[in-house]
Structures are given as structure tokens and as C-alpha cells.
Amino acid sequence: MCRAANTTSPSRGGESDTQYYNAQYTQHQKSIHDYVLAERDNKNIQYLFHTGDIVDAYDQMYQWENADPQHARLDQAGLPYGVLAGNHDVGHLAVDYTNYGNYFGEARFAGNPW
């Protein structure tokens, strides 16, 4: 997930396809962010990428509500991150960005210094 040549080299973390974690196995999403936040200084993690599929079913609000507080932990820690919308997040062919935008749109990131 995160690699650095030494403690002074900046590193980036990555996560993807967490849809099942936010649908059913929430402890795994929490564990990913526990690790990233715990190792942030040790590995000099400067940014966390999420490459999509935050949720499994874009129209199931409980999945967004499961994902939201785990990403709020990153917000509170001041860790820069970005989240791409995957096909599950927008309803595959429905291409509906409403819920994605409500939870991970511009408003979420507007107040961050990064």
C-alpha cells in the first residue's frame, strides 16, 4: 500500500475497490485508514489515492454513510487525499453522480489547505 525508500522520501498510499467494505465489511475500511494514519509519519505519507468504487450500490445510502466517517478521519487528520468515482459509485450505465457528489464532491474538499 505505502512504500518509501527512507523516512525522508515522500510516499503515497493507495486504495481501490472498497465497495464491499462499505457495503458489508466496514471493519476493513476502518483498518485501511487506521494503518495509513498510524504510519503517516513513519512512511512520510503525503497523499492517499482512492481509485474508485467506494460503494457497491450507488443508491444504497447506508453504504455512503459507512464510507463517510472513515474519510472524515482523513479530513480531520489533514491528510490530503483524492477519490475518483468508479462505476459502482455512479450506477454503472446510469452514470448518476448525485450521491458521489453529495459525499465526495467539491464541498468536502473546499476548506482544505491543500
C-alpha positions as CSV (number, residue, x, y, z in Angstrom):
1,M,0.0,0.0,0.0
2,C,2.6,2.6,1.0
3,R,6.3,2.5,0.3
4,A,9.2,4.9,0.9
5,A,12.9,4.4,0.2
6,N,13.6,6.0,3.5
7,T,11.8,8.1,6.1
8,T,12.7,11.4,4.3
9,S,11.3,10.3,0.9
10,P,7.6,11.3,0.5
11,S,5.3,8.4,-0.3
12,R,1.7,8.0,-1.4
13,G,-0.9,5.5,-0.3
14,G,-3.5,3.9,-2.5
15,E,-6.8,2.1,-2.0
16,S,-9.3,0.9,-4.5
17,D,-12.5,-1.1,-4.8
18,T,-13.6,-0.7,-1.2
19,Q,-17.2,-1.2,-2.2
20,Y,-17.6,-4.4,-0.3
21,Y,-16.1,-2.9,2.8
22,N,-18.6,-0.1,2.9
23,A,-21.4,-2.4,2.0
24,Q,-20.8,-5.1,4.5
25,Y,-17.3,-5.4,5.9
26,T,-16.8,-2.0,7.4
27,Q,-14.0,-3.1,9.7
28,H,-11.8,-3.4,6.7
29,Q,-12.3,0.2,5.6
30,K,-11.5,1.3,9.1
31,S,-8.4,-0.9,9.2
32,I,-7.1,0.6,6.0
33,H,-7.4,4.1,7.3
34,D,-6.1,3.1,10.8
35,Y,-2.9,1.8,9.0
36,V,-2.5,4.9,6.8
37,L,-3.0,7.3,9.7
38,A,-0.7,5.3,12.1
39,E,2.1,5.0,9.5
40,R,1.7,8.5,8.1
41,D,4.8,9.9,9.8
42,N,6.9,6.6,9.7
43,K,6.4,6.3,5.9
44,N,6.1,10.0,5.2
45,I,2.7,9.5,3.5
46,Q,1.8,12.8,1.7
47,Y,-1.3,11.7,-0.2
48,L,-3.8,8.9,-0.4
49,F,-5.4,7.9,-3.7
50,H,-8.7,6.1,-3.9
51,T,-9.2,4.9,-7.4
52,G,-12.9,4.3,-7.3
53,D,-15.7,2.0,-6.2
54,I,-16.2,3.5,-2.8
55,V,-19.6,1.8,-2.5
56,D,-21.1,-1.3,-4.1
57,A,-24.6,0.1,-4.9
58,Y,-24.7,3.9,-5.6
59,D,-28.4,4.1,-4.5
60,Q,-27.9,2.5,-1.1
61,M,-27.4,5.4,1.3
62,Y,-26.1,3.3,4.2
63,Q,-23.0,2.4,2.1
64,W,-22.2,6.1,1.6
65,E,-22.9,6.7,5.3
66,N,-20.4,3.9,6.2
67,A,-17.7,5.4,3.9
68,D,-18.2,9.0,5.0
69,P,-16.9,8.8,8.6
70,Q,-13.8,6.8,7.6
71,H,-12.9,9.5,5.1
72,A,-13.8,12.2,7.7
73,R,-10.9,10.8,9.7
74,L,-8.6,11.7,6.9
75,D,-10.1,15.2,6.8
76,Q,-9.7,15.6,10.5
77,A,-6.1,14.5,10.3
78,G,-5.3,16.9,7.5
79,L,-4.1,14.1,5.2
80,P,-4.5,15.1,1.6
81,Y,-6.4,12.6,-0.5
82,G,-8.5,12.2,-3.6
83,V,-11.3,10.0,-4.5
84,L,-12.3,9.0,-8.1
85,A,-15.8,7.8,-8.9
86,G,-15.9,4.2,-10.0
87,N,-18.7,2.5,-12.0
88,H,-20.3,1.2,-8.8
89,D,-20.3,4.8,-7.4
90,V,-22.4,6.1,-10.3
91,G,-24.7,3.2,-11.0
92,H,-22.8,1.7,-13.9
93,L,-24.8,2.7,-17.0
94,A,-27.0,5.1,-15.0
95,V,-24.0,7.5,-14.7
96,D,-25.6,9.2,-11.7
97,Y,-23.0,11.3,-9.8
98,T,-25.6,12.6,-7.3
99,N,-24.6,10.6,-4.2
100,Y,-20.9,10.7,-5.1
101,G,-21.1,14.5,-5.4
102,N,-23.0,14.8,-2.2
103,Y,-20.4,12.8,-0.2
104,F,-17.2,13.3,-2.2
105,G,-17.8,16.4,-4.2
106,E,-16.2,19.8,-4.1
107,A,-17.8,20.8,-0.8
108,R,-15.9,18.1,1.0
109,F,-12.5,19.4,-0.1
110,A,-13.1,23.2,-0.4
111,G,-12.0,24.0,3.1
112,N,-8.7,22.1,3.0
113,P,-5.5,24.0,2.7
114,W,-4.3,21.5,0.1
